Amino acid sequence: MKKVLLCGKLFTAENDDVLENMAVVVEDSRIVSVCSQNDVNTDNAKVIDLNDKFVMPGLIDGHLHTTSNGGTKEEPGYRTTADLTINALLNAQTDLLAGFTTIRDEGSENFEDVALKKAINAGRVDGPRMITSGKVITATGGHADSRFPLDVHPDVSYGAFVCDSPDDCRKAVRQIFKYGADQVKVMGTGGVMSLGDEPGAPEFTEEEFRAIFEISNTRGRLSSVHAHGAEGMKRAMRAGVTTIEHGMLMDDEAIRMMADTGTYLIPTIIAAKAIVDNGVESGIHPENVAKAARCIANHYTNLKKCLEAGVKIAFGTDAGTPGNYHGMQTREFQLMKEAGLPPVYILHSATSRNAEMIRMIDEIGTITPGKYADITAFDGDPLEDFETMNHVKFVMKDGKVYKS
Ligand SMILES: [Zn+2]
């Protein structure tokens, strides 16, 4: 069915312009034309009046975890794959209703994200488009290695493939693709929300990274490295990774390398800030709060250097980490602004730049004839005040209206 969206203000994300009194014509799942309201033909069309709104492409969250809810206290009891799958479904639907028509899941425990993506794509449940990682790769004792104790079952980890050699890494990445994930995610340095590891320290040798990214690159797949420390970032880049997550302890050489290689950075400011803001009083372990504070200390300064150096800064939130709830990750827009990034640059981060990052720019990321009709609308002008991004008024994905 033909739909005509009357747009008071329209940011197509094809460039920096905001157009006025435009119309976007949608047929079935695709955008078929973008024109002035004076020239649009509304015969036999359902007209959707967004004349008092700021209309833009559907948002893309480049880094989140659908299986994690964002609570600050550990959930009671064991979490099975069944529990996590239900989390994933509900969180992904919450993301969609917050305006995120595409999400990139940066690691579930046991391929729950892949199962969810299949169900969404088959039309069995509602949800956003998904890029999935399945299970992540880490090293023994590294970020996301939650093993049973040595005296119980030293070889079984829940939530990650634990790899300690290039051969282990090759086997894990092949399994990740075998079980249907779109990309490979590697825990390349220690992290914030794990105990006993060091965010500044690499967890893999360059040889191990190379074993992983050789396979993902030859298969034409994305690869993603969780890396705070500069050395881990550099090893991963030399080994051919496509995106760096967090990067909170980067140095000037790492910034130059990202700019030179075109490696995307997903800064996830909100993840560290929510842990620091909620603090130990909320139930987060003191070691985790201390690490978050250390990681965020120079992040804003570094992001400004990245912008000046021409690093491609993408939009991602790590929604699902403590105090960082699905549906509220739009607060990252304001934080990126506080870090000194220009508002229009930030809108591109969450639309066109993220679509390029996930290699879907021919299908989504801008409001352009031929692309999927993934469209959102907000009150006021987000370029003036990002507060409005926290209250999306209209969400369309694939030409279907999910919120109006
Ligand atoms: Zn994450």
Residues whose N, C-alpha, C, O or C-beta is under 5 A from the ligand:
A	BS01	ZN	E106 D318
